[in-house]
Amino acid sequence: MTDVPYRFEPTATAAELHAAHDGLEAGEETGIEVTVAGRVMLNRPQGRLAFATLRDGSGAEVQLFALAKVTDGFDDFGRISLGDWVGATGEVVKTKVGELSVKVTSWTMLAETRRGFGDKWKGITDVDTRYRQRYVDLWANPDARATFVARSQVLSLTRRWLEERGFIEVETPIFHPIPGGAHARPFTTHHNALDMELFLRIAPELYLKRLVVGGFEKVFEIGRVFRNEGLSTRHNPEFTMLELYEAYADYHDAMALTEELVAHLAMELHGTTQLTYAGRELDLTPPWPRATLAELVEEQTGTHVDHRMPIEDLRRIAEEHGVEVADDDGPGKLVLEIYEKTTEAQLWGPIFVMDYPKEVSPLARDHREVPGLVERFEPIVAGRELGNAFSELIDPDEQRARFEEQARRKAAGDDEAMVVDEDYLRALEHGLPPTAGLGIGIDRLVMLLTDTTSIRDVILFPTLRPEQD
């Protein structure tokens, strides 16, 4: 490896070569010299000729065509290993069999591979290897690369779409002095200099609403959040959230924004809002249907549930549907548990599930018509929650009462309950105008838009169990 250059400068990518020269006739030469670089995915020496397939960062491939009488270092070219990085210079041609190629005059080794990348570069099917060795997966499985390119596009398109509507992107702390903003068990750490316990954020919500108090009327953040929970095809302990807040708006406005954003992303990535997910058709065209949580449970189960029903009746209904009931579960919690057990996964959607019990929504504003409910919705697509949104609670006295109830539950053993955030309450006392808030899980959004069923396929380096020796 002593002869490897310190830098190398390609002049074209494989994708650019195909875009410019795919129309060449078989055997045609261009007289155009280019320099390309990438991994050799196939090498076929044939006497005084050698053909190698080069794949580069554009995701496309081009053939390297070497001849003993033309190519410097021809004998060594034939000994290139599958997976070696090489750079090559030569004329763009179409071979007699119609393969777009670079007729190599000179080449150089850029990195030798000491490990194989799967069976004859046909891809890696072992999911554990794919997730642990993403650097292998991205080369061996072109679909993996396409998924992560799409993820990057989702992020950039989302930012641009929001900025065009007057939203400002901000950054809020990853380390929180107290956990808050969502129901979840936090990760804890310790700051030595201040000798204090800190928590990795489970949501940026309370900081973003502080900024609305401070005058940022349309604000958003895209960033990592951390929840100390289990692993599944839909859950990873660290994941990416979009959270946004808009002053002078309510949850109806947030619904319109959600469906318009998702439809926009589908159009930009696929040219249509009518997609296929897991083999089923899915139409993301706005407007999406809206229905209350109670209406959907009754439609699915034939049983009416309501947070105002006697709790004994709700306990009986829950047990009939296999819901585990805790002694301190209130009526709102039972209604939510019944919905999640019987209904959510059956909603292909897209649909906005509206009007959740107040008991399970400590940061949402009271429903303007139905006591005991709040103005909250979740967009459900393909049987999965895509996000969560409210008309935000703006009354500091009511928020204090809800925090104190959360603290009571935490003291009783609920690890996911919130605590009283005195600084946030102080911010509310300065005045939070009517505000709509929305959180969307970027990973699940990418899963939807790339027809992917496991969250590990859209996170470059997912959390995994320790590798066994």
N, C-alpha and C positions, 0 to 999 in steps of 0.2 A: 504493500500500500504506500510505499515511499514516493511513488511517482504521481500520486493523485494530486491534481491541481488544487490551489487554494480557492479558486473561483472558476465559474464556467458561465458562459453567456449564450444561451439559446436565442435564436432569432425567430423561431416559429414554434407553435404547439401543434400537436397532431390534429386537434380539432380545426385549427386555422388552415392546415394543409388540406384537409378534406373539404372545407368550405370553399377554398379557392381552386382546387384542382380535381375534384371528383369527376368533372366532365371530360377529362382527358380520354383519348382513345387508347386501347391496348397497344403497347409498344411505343407510345408517344413520349417524347422528351420535351422539357420546358426550357432548358438552358438557365433555370433559376436555381441558385445555390442557397441552401438553408443549413442551419445548425439546430439540431434537436437534442433533447436530453430526457431520460426517464429510465424506467425499469425494463429489462428484457424479460418478456413473458414467454417466449418460445425461441429456440435457436435450432436451426436445421442446416448444418453444414452438408454440402453435396459436392464433394470433390473440389473443383476449382471455383465453386460458387458457395455462398452461404446466405441464408435468409433468417433474419431475426425479427420478432415482433416487439416493438417498443410501445409501452403505455406510459403516458406522462400525466402531469397534474391536471390537464384538461379533461381527463377521463376517457379520451379517445386513444386509438392505436394507429401506428403507421409502421409499415414494413421497412426494415433496413436491408438493403440489397448489396451484398459485398462480392467483389470479384477479385481473384488472385492478382490479375494484371492491373487493377485500378486501385485497390484498397491497401493503404499502408497498414502493416501489421496484420495481414490477412490470416496467417496461421493462428495467431493469438485470438483473432475474432471468432474463429470456429470453436474456441475453448471457453467462450463466455458462458457462465453458469446462469440458470434460470433465477431471476431475482437480482442479478447484478445491475447496478446503475451505470449507464454509459452515456456519453455524449458523442454525437456523430455529425459530420459535415459532408454534404454532397448535393448532387442535383436531384430535383424533384422529377420523377418519371412514373409512367405506368408500365409495369412489366407486360410481357407478352400474354400472360394469363389475366391481365386486367387489375393487378394489385397496385394500389398507390404506394409508392416507395421512395425512399431516399437512397440514391446510388452512392454508397459510402466511398469517399476518397480518404478521409481520415477519421479516427475515432479515439476516444480516451476512456479509460476506466475511472469512474467517479466514486464508486463504493462497491466492494465485494460483499456478497451475502454469504453468511456461514450457516444459515438455517433455511430449510425448505419452507415453501408457502402452500402446502397442500398437494394433493394428487394431480400432478401435471398441470397445475394452475387452473384446474376446473372449478375452483372455489372450495371454501371450507364450510362444512355442514355442521360441525360440532359447535353448539352454541356457546359452551363454556370457553372454548378456544377463541371464538369470535369476540366475546365480550372482554376477556382478559387480555387478548392480544389484538386490540383494535388496529394497530399499525399493520398487522397482517391482513385482517378482515378488509380493510379499505382497498388493498391492492387485489386480493384474491376474489372479492365479491363486488362487482361493479354496482349492484343495487344498493349496497351499504353506502358507497360514496354518494350515489344520487340522493339518498335520504338525507344525508348531512348537508349536501348542497342546498336541498330544499329547505332544511331547517334554517340555514343562514339567510335564505331569501325571505322566509317568514318573518324573521327578526327585522331585517332591513325594511321590508315592505310595511310592516306594522309601524315602525318608527316614522316612516315617511307619511303614512296615512294619518297618523295622529298629529304630526307636526303641521300638516296641511290644514287641520281643523283647529289649530291654535293651541294645542297641548305643548307643554314644556317638559322635557325629560330632566329628571333630577336623580340624585343618588342619596340614599339614606343609610344609616348605620347598619352594618352586619352584626356588630356586638350590641346587645341590648342590656341595660341594667336590670330590667325585669322582663319576663316573657309576656307577650300580648299580641293582639291583632287577629287571633284565630284560636280555635280549640285544637291543641296539639301538645304533646310532650316535647319539651325543648332539649337541645343539647347544651351542656354546661361546660364552661371553661374557667380559668382563673387568670387574672391579670396580676402579675407579680409586683409591679411597681406601685400600683394602687392597692394591692392586697384586697381585691374584691372579686366576687363571683360575677361572671358575665354569662349571657345566653346568646347562642346563635339565633338570629331572627327566625321566627316562624311565619312572619308576614311583615311587610313594611307599612301596613295600613295606618297605624296611629301616628307615625311620623309624617306620612303624606297628608293626613288631615290637618296636622299642625301647620303644614305649608299652606293649605287653603285658608286657615285662620290668618296666616301671614300675608295673604293677598295673591297667592298663585291660584287663579280661578280655574285653570285647567292644567293638571299636572299628572305625569305618569312616570313609572319606573319599571324597567325590565331587569330582573336580577334573580340571583340564587336565594332560595329560602331553605330552611333546614327543619325537619321534623323527625323526632326520634321514634320512628314507627317501623313496622315490618316491611318486608319486601314482597312484591307481587308484580304481575304484568302491568299493573296500573300505578304502583307506588315505588318510589326511590327516595331514600332519606334526604337527599339534596336534589332539588329540582328548580326549574325556572318559572317565575311568575311574571305576568304583566298585571300591574295594578294601576288604576287611573281613577281620578276624582275630578268631578266637574261641578263647580258652584252653580247655583240657581237651577239645578236639574233634579229629577227624581228617577225612580227605578224604571218608569216607562221610557224615559230618555235613554237610560242605560241599555234597555232591551233593543231599542232601535240601533244604537251604536254597535252592540254585539253582533247582531245579524248582518249589519252592513259591513263590518270589518271582516267577518268570516267569509261572507260572500265575495268580498273584494280579493281576499287571499286566494280563494278557490279559482276565481277568474284569472288572476295573474299567474298562478302556477299551472292551471290546466285548461284555461280558456273556456270554462263552463262552470256553472254551479251545480250541475247534476253529476254526481260522482258515484263510484262503487266502493263500498267499504265492506270487507270480509265477505265478499260475494253477493252483497245486497245493495240495491239501489238506494241512494241517499240524495235528496234534493235540498240544497242549502239556499235556494232562492228566497229572499225576503218577500213578504213578512212571514215569520215563523208563527205557528199556532201558540196561543197562550191559554193556560188552564191552571186552576188552583190545585194545590197539593191534595186537598180533600176530594175534589172532583175526580182526580186521576185515580186515587185509591179506590173510590167507589166504582169507577168504571172498570178497573182491573179485577176487583174482588167481589163486587156486588154488595159490599158492606159499607154502610155510612160510618165515617169516623169524624169526630169533631173534638177540638180541645175543650169544649164546654160540656161534653158528656160526663156522666159520673165515672170516676176513675176506675171503679170496679168493672164497668162495661168495657173500658179501654183495655184493662188488664186481660179480661177474658178474650177479647178479639186478638190481642197480641199473642197470647198463648196458643190460640187456635191456629195462628199462622207461623208458629215456631219461633216467635221472638222471645229472646231471653229478657225477663223482666227483673229489674233490680228494685229493692224495697223503696228507694228514694226517688224512683222515676216519677216525674210529674206527668200530667196529661199531655202537655206539649211534647215532651220527650217520647212518650209512647206513640203519639200520632206520627212523629218523624220516624221512629223505629219501624212501625208498621209499613209506612211508605217505602222505606229503603229495603225492607225484606220482600215486599210483595210487588212493587210497582216500578221502581226506578230502572232496573235492568231490562224491563219489558218495553220501555219507551224507545222506539227506534228514532223517532224525531226527524228533524230537530224540533224541539218544543221548549218553551219557557215554562217551568214549573214555578208557580207564584204563591205568595202569601203563606209564609211559614209561621209556626208557633213562636210567640215571643220568648218562651222559656228557653229555646235553643238558639236564639239570635240576639246575643247581648249587645251588639253594636248597631242594630238596625232600628229604624224609626217605627213607632207604633202605626199600625194600619189606620188610615184616615176614616174607615167605615166599620171595621170589624174589631171590637175589643179582643185582646188576647192574641192577635196576630200582628205581624210586622210586614212592612213593604220590602220583601226580599224575594229574589228569584234565583234559580239555577238553570242555566241552559243545559239541556240534556240532548246529547247526540250519540246515536248508536249505543244506547243503553248506558252511557257514562256521563257523569257530571263533567262539564267542560269549564265551568267557572262558578262564581258566586257574586251576588250584587245586592245592594240595598239602596233605598232612600236612607241616608245616614242619620243616625241619632244625633241631634244637635243640642239637646237639653242637658246641661251639666248635672242638674239634680237627678234626673232620671238615669243618666249614665252612671253616676255614683251609686245609685241604688242597685243597678244591674251588676256593677263591679263587685259590690259588697256581697251580692248573692253568689257570684262566681267564687269569691274568696271563701265563702262558707262551704261551698262544694269542694273546693280544693282542700280545705282543712279536714273535710270528711273523707278524703282519700281519692278525689278525682284528679289524677295527674295531668289531665288535659285542660282543666278549668283555668280561667284567667285570674289575675290578681288586681288589686286597686292600683291604678296608675295615676298618682297625684299630679304629675306634671301635665299629663294629657287633660285631666279635669281642669287644671288651671288654664290650659289653652282654650278649652271650651268656654270657660268663663269670660274670655276675651271676645267670644262671639264667632260661631261657625254658621255661615249662612246655609239655607237649604242646599243640600249637596247630594249628588249621586256618586256611588263608588262601585267599581267593578274589578274583580280579579279573574284572570283567565290563566289556566295552566298551559304554558307554552308547549311543554312536552306532549300533553294530550292533544293539543291543537295540531302539532306536527304529525302525531300518530294518525289523526283523522285525515289530514291532507295528503299523507303518503301511503295510506292503506296499510298501516302497520299495527299489529295487535299487541306488541309488547313494548313497554316504555324503555326497556333496555336497548331496543333497536334504534331509539332516537336520542339517546344520551351517549356521547362518545365514550365515556369511561364510567359506567354504572357501578354502584356499590355492590360488591360481591362478598361471599363468604371467603375466609382465608383459603388460599390455594394449598391443597394437600401435597406433601412431598411424594 
